[in-house]
Amino acid sequence: MTFREVLRLREVEEHSTEETARMLGLSIAAVKSRALRGRQKLRQALTKYFRRSELADFSGRNSVY
């Protein structure tokens, strides 16, 4: 069971916590915990990506000018 599966069901398919728990055979507490940790991991990954992207823009390599 991955964080991705929980986030997909909760955030993309908009299932409730209870529905997600039932579908995945998890407790409600486990779904809440995995959703939180999944959001944190996604936030970290996106932050790293956009920081690298901003650095590339400032170096002139990806500049639109």
C-alpha positions in Angstrom: 0.0 0.0 0.0 1.6 3.3 -1.1 0.9 6.9 -0.2 0.1 7.4 -3.9 -2.9 5.0 -3.8 -4.3 6.8 -0.8 -3.8 10.3 -2.4 -5.2 9.2 -5.7 -8.4 8.0 -4.0 -8.7 10.9 -1.6 -7.6 13.8 -3.7 -8.1 12.8 -7.4 -11.2 10.6 -7.1 -12.5 12.5 -4.2 -13.5 9.5 -2.0 -14.1 10.1 1.7 -11.7 8.8 4.3 -14.1 6.1 5.2 -14.6 5.0 1.6 -10.9 4.9 1.0 -10.3 2.9 4.2 -12.9 0.4 3.1 -11.6 0.1 -0.5 -8.0 -0.4 0.7 -8.7 -2.5 3.8 -7.1 0.0 6.1 -8.3 1.7 9.3 -9.4 5.3 9.1 -6.4 6.4 11.1 -4.1 4.6 8.6 -5.7 6.5 5.7 -5.4 9.8 7.4 -1.8 9.1 8.3 -0.8 8.0 4.8 -2.6 10.9 3.2 -0.7 13.3 5.4 2.6 11.7 4.8 1.9 11.5 1.1 1.0 15.2 0.9 4.3 16.0 2.8 6.3 13.9 0.4 4.6 15.4 -2.7 5.2 18.9 -1.3 8.9 18.2 -0.7 9.3 16.8 -4.2 7.6 19.7 -5.8 9.6 22.2 -3.8 12.9 20.6 -4.9 11.7 20.6 -8.5 10.7 24.2 -8.6 13.8 25.4 -6.8 15.9 23.6 -9.4 13.7 25.1 -12.1 14.2 28.7 -10.7 18.0 28.2 -10.5 18.0 27.1 -14.1 16.1 30.2 -15.1 18.5 32.5 -13.3 21.5 30.9 -15.0 20.1 31.9 -18.4 19.7 28.4 -19.8 15.9 28.3 -19.8 15.4 32.0 -20.2 12.6 33.2 -22.5 14.5 36.4 -23.2 
